[in-house]
């Protein structure tokens, strides 16, 4: 058996999974939290058991050394598991990287050079790469969140900004959550109900029109035609697009200048839009489960936050229906998309004019499997689906494919 250790380095956390790409099995899952704080915490789950330990974790080097120690102490042993490579999630590849890339010193330096495009994410990604290359002497591969959207049509990737300024500063729509959107849209295309639908209509897979909604604390939408993305909601940064847990999503750029003229600094506006807006800014809570509880209790601010959230979702689905010339499949994925049937029904309820329908029983049923939740799922009807995402498995498989040649 060959395995890949998938690392996702955040500014104060290190998430990891040991994955067997061939079977899709996660042999171990864990996270190191509160890196750099007075007391950190590590959670390591393997063989059906979870270990939680509080200990000082001064930096990412200490975090990864702790993780490696837990594999030795608790298992599974990295050596016995046949670790073949480390796959790194990297948020921003800019215009430099459009595919998984074997990491060497030059690639590491290039990812560091992209920090101005993702100042909240790429610094931690670089740190994780540096530390892992020092401690784990196997091939390392960078898998970029932006790679799937690197081939967006120019009409979708280009902002109506002065072209010389845009070229000088690398301003374009890059898109994010690409690993998830690619994994989910591929799974949709292979699903028996979708294959049946295309066959019934005498169409090939190159005509399949999908809208994928990746709804978690961060949220994004994509329009995918025949397996290739033609639009996505996030832009130069992960701030644009849908309403998110703490991010505003779309707003008038003039708001930034208005707030700065009223005395806020650029850093304060940045913090406001990325960390103090979205669901949190409107309701006081960031978690969708907490928001739903407040709505059920009659909280007016929470009700407005939910209405704004759903309005933006329906707006994007409708826009992407226009971009694609219609929709064959609308798919929900990620934490909220997979688990909150009220959000799914709230989106579809406003889109019946597109031919989208919902089977309430199928929608409310809990499952970890990819499934159809629309009414009349057979034949040529439009489909609504829930497809669990698995970014770690996608990274592991892309990593293994690259090193296997």
N, C-alpha and C positions, 0 to 999 in steps of 0.2 A: 504494500500500500504506500502511495506517495501522498503527502499532505502539504498544505500551504498555510503558513501563519499569516493571517490578514490583520494588519494594524491600521487603526484610525486614530491619529494623534490630534487631540484638541489642545487648546491653550492651557487647560488645567486637568486634562483627563487623557487616558490612553485606553481605548477599547480594542479588544482583540478576540479573534476566533481561530482555532486550529481546525481546518476544513479538509476533508477528503474530497477533492473535486470530482472524482469519478462517480462516487455514490451520492454526493451532496450532503453527507453527514457532517455535522459539527461535533468534533470530538471534545472540544472544550470551548467555553465562552467566558469572557470576563471583562472587567473594567477596573482601572485604577483611577480614583477620583481625588479631587482636592490636592493635585500636585502643586507643590510650592507653598502650601499652607501649613499651619502649625501641626496639624494632624491629618494624614491622608487615610484613605480606605481602599482596600482591594477586595473585589468579589470574584471568585474563581469557581466555575461550575463545570464539573466533569463527572462522568459515570453516574449521573442522576443525583449527585450530591453537590451542595454549595458550601464553600468556605468563605467567611467574611472576616477580615482582619483589619484592625486599625493600627496604623504605624506611620512614622514620619516618611514622607516621600518628597524630598527637597527638589527634585528635578526629574526630567524625563528619563535620564540615565538610570536613576535609582528606581523609577517605575518599571522599566523594562527588565532590570536585574531582578526585581521582585517577581515579575511574571515568570521569568525563566526559572527562578528558584521554586516557584509553585508547581511548574511542570515537573521538576525533579522530585519535589516533596509529595505532591498530591497525584500527579499524573494528568494525562498520559505523558510518558517520557518523549521529548521531542526526537531523540535519536531512534527510539524504538518505533515511533510513529512515522518515521521515514520522511522527515521534513525536507522538502526539495527546494523551497524558495520562500521568500517573504513578499507578500503583496501589500503595497502601501496605497491607501486612499489619499489622493491629492486633489484638493478642491479645484484649483485653477491651473489649467495648462496653457492659457493664453492662445496665441496663434502659433505657438512653437510646437505643442504636442497635441496630436489628434488621434493617438492610439496608445495602447499600453507600451511602456518603454522600459528596457533594461537599464537599471541605474548604474552609472559610473560617476566619476568626479565631475565630468562636464554636465551631465544631466542634473546632478544635485545642485550645481551652481546655477543652471538655467532655471530650476524651480525657485531657487532663492531670488533670482532676478525678477521673478514674476510677483514677488511680495506686494509691490504697489497696487496690483490689480486685485489682491485678496489679502489685505492687511490683517483681517481677523482670523484667517484660516491658514494661509500658506506658511507663515512663520512656524507654527506648531507642526505642520506637515514636514517641513525641512528638518526640524529638530528630531522628529521621530525617525526620519531616514538616517540622519547622522548617527544617532545612537544605535539603531538596529544594525547598520552596516558595521559598526565597531564590534558589536557583541555577537552577531550571528553570521557566520562565514559561509553563506549560501547565496545564490543569486537573489537580487532584490529587484522588484518590478514596481514601477509607478503606474497606477491606473487612475485616470483623470476624470473628475466629475463632468468636465466640459467636453470630453472627447466625442460623445455621441452626437452632440450638436455642432461639431466643427464644420459639418457640411450643410448647414442651413442655407437655403436659397438667399442670395444677396438681398432680395426685397424684404426678407424677414430678419436678417442679421444686421442690416444697416440702419443706423439712426439718422434722422434728418438734421444732422449736425454739420457744421462746416467741415468739408471733407479733409482739408489739410490739418485741422486741429484733431480730427478723429484719427487720422493716420499717424500723426506724431505721438499721440498718447495711447494708441491701441484701443480706442473706444469702438466697441461693436457689441452686438448681442452674443454672448457666449453660451448662456444657459447652464443650468446645474441640475443635480440629481440625475445626471445622464446615465450612470450605471444602472440605477433603478428603472428609469424609463426604457432603456434598452432591454433589460431583463424581462420586464413585465410585458412590453409590446411583443417580444418574441414568444413568450409563453401564450399570449392571447392568440397569436397567429397559428400556433400549433394545437390549440384547444379543439376537441372534436366538434363542438357546437359551431365554432367559427369555420372550420373546414367544411362542415355540412352546409352552412349558409352559402359559402362561396360556390360550392359545387351545385347547389340548387339554383343558383343564379347564373351558372355558366361562366363564372369569373375566376381569374387566377389570383394568387396571393399578392401580386404586384398592385392590385387595385384596392386592397383592404384599407379602409379609412378608419383610423382609431383616434380617440381622444383619451389620454391617460391622465388621471388626477392622482398625483402623489401628495397625500394629505397627512402630514405629521406636524410637529412643532414648526418645522419649515415646510412650505407647501409650494408645489409647482404643477403646471399643466403642460402637456405636449400634444401636438398634432402630428400624427405619424401616418404616412402614406406608403404602403407597400414595404414597410420595414424601415423607411428612411424618415427622419424628422423634417417637417417643413415649417414648424414654428414651436416656440416654447415661451413660457411666461417670465422666467427669470432672465436677466439681461447681462450687463457688464458685471454686475454683482448679484448675489442672491437676495437682494432687497426688493427688486422689482416684481410685480405680478400680483399673486393672490394675497389675501389677508392671512397672516401667520400668527404663531403664538405670541411673538414679541416684535415682529417686523410689520411695518405699515403696508408693504406692497405698493401698488401704484398710487402715486399722488402727483399733483401739480408741482413741477420743479421750482416754480416761483415761491412755494411755501418755504423752501430752504432759505432763499434770500430774504424773505419776509421775516423769518425768525432771527436771522443774523442781524438784520437791520434793527430788530427789537432788542438786541443785546446778547443773543446766544452765540457762543463760539462755534467754529466748524466742528470741533470734537464733541461739543455738547449736542449739536444737531445730529451728528452721526450716532451718538449713543441713544438719543431720543428715538430715531427712526428704526434702529436695529434692535434695541433692547428694552424700550419702554413704550412701544406702540403696539399695533395689532390687537389681538384679543386682550392682552394684558392691559394695554393703554385704554381700551374702551370699557373693560369690565372689572379690572383689578385682579383677575386671575388669568393664568396662561394656559392651563390644562383644559382640554375640551370637556373632560368628565366633570370637572368643577364648574365649568360654564353651564353645562346642561343641568346640573343640580340647582344652580342659581336661577336659571330660566324656569325650572319646575316650581321653584319657590316664589315666582312672581317678580323677580328682580328686573326692573326696567332697563338698567344699563346692560345687563347680561342679554336681555331680549334684543336690544338694539345691536349689540356686538354680533350675535348670532345672525340677525337679519343682514347685516353688512357682509358678513362672511359668506353666507349663501348667495346673496346678490352678486358678489364678485365671481363666485364659482359659476353661476348660471351664465353670467356675462361672457366669461371666457369660453365655456362650452359652445355657446351660440356663435361667438366669433370664429372659433375653430371649425364649426360646421360650415361656415361661409368659406373659410380658407380651403377646406378639403372638398367642398362641393357636396357636402352631406356626411353623415356618420354611419358606419356599420356597427361599431362597438364603442361604448363608453365604459371605461374601466376605472375602478377605485382601488388604490393601494396605499401602503404605509399605515402607520399606527391608527390614525383617525379613519382613513378610508377603509381599512380592513375591519375595524371593530365598532364603528358607530353607525348603526342602521338608520338613526334619525337624520344624520347628515346626508347619507345617501338618498333617502326618500325625499328630503328637503330639496336637494338638487334636481332630481328627476321630476318631482312634482311640478316644477316650473318649466319643464321642457317637453311637455307632451306634444306640442306643435311640431317637434322634430320626429315624432313617432316613437319616442322613448317611453317605455312603460315599466312598471315595477310589480313583481309578485311579492306581496307583503310577507307571506310566510317564508319564502326563500330569502328575502332580504333580512329578516330578523333571525334566521337560523345561524348559529355559530359554527364555524368550520375553519380549519387551517388549509383547506384545499381551494384551488382555483375553481370558481363556480359561476354559473349564470343565475342572475337574480331578477331578470326581466320577465314579464308575463309573456306567454306564448313564445317560449324559447326556440322552438323548432323552425325549420324552413327558412324563409327569406326575411323574417322579422328582424328588426334592429335589436341588438343585444346590449344588456347592461351586465357587467361582470364585476366580481371581486377577485383579484389575483394577488396573493401575498407576495411582497417583494423579498428579495434575498440578495442584498448588495454584496455581502461577504462571499457568498457562493459565486456570484458573478465575478468578483475580483479574483477569487481563487482560480476559477476556470480560465479567465483571461491570462492570469499569471502563468499557469501551467502550459497553456497553448503557446505562449511566447517562448518560454524556455525550452519547450519540446521541439521548437523549430518549425 
